[in-house]
Amino acid sequence: MKLAMKDALKETGMRFIMKMMIIPVFLVLKIIGSISRIIVEASTLVAGPFLIFVLGCSIYCIVKANWQSLLILALVGGGCILLYVLIGLLLGVIDIAGARMKRFLHS
C-alpha cells in the first residue's frame, strides 16, 4: 500500500511539472491562433473582391479565347483558394492542440 502511495505522489508531482511546462506553450498557441484569425478576417475583405475580379477576367478570357491569360488567372485564383484552405487547416490544428492542452491542464 505504501509503495502505491509513493508512486501516486511521484506521478502527481510529474503531472504538476508537465502542467507548468505546458502553460507557456498553451498561451503561445492561443496568441498565435487569435492573431491568425484576425489576419484571416482582415485579408478576406481584400481577397474576396480580388477573387471576384479574377473570376470576371477569366470569363472575359474565355469569351475572347485568350487561353494563356486564362491559365495565369486560374493559377492565381487557385493559389489564393489553396492558401485559404491551408490557413484553415493550420487554424484547425492549432485549435485541436489547444483543446488537448486545456483538457490536460484541467485534469
Buried (B, 14 or more C-beta within 10 A) or exposed (E): EEEEEEEEEEEEEEEEEEBEEBEEEBEEBBEBBEEBBEEBEEBEEEBEEEBEEBEEBBEEBEEEEBEEEBEBBEEBBEEBEEEBEEBEEBBEEBBEBBEEBBEEEEE
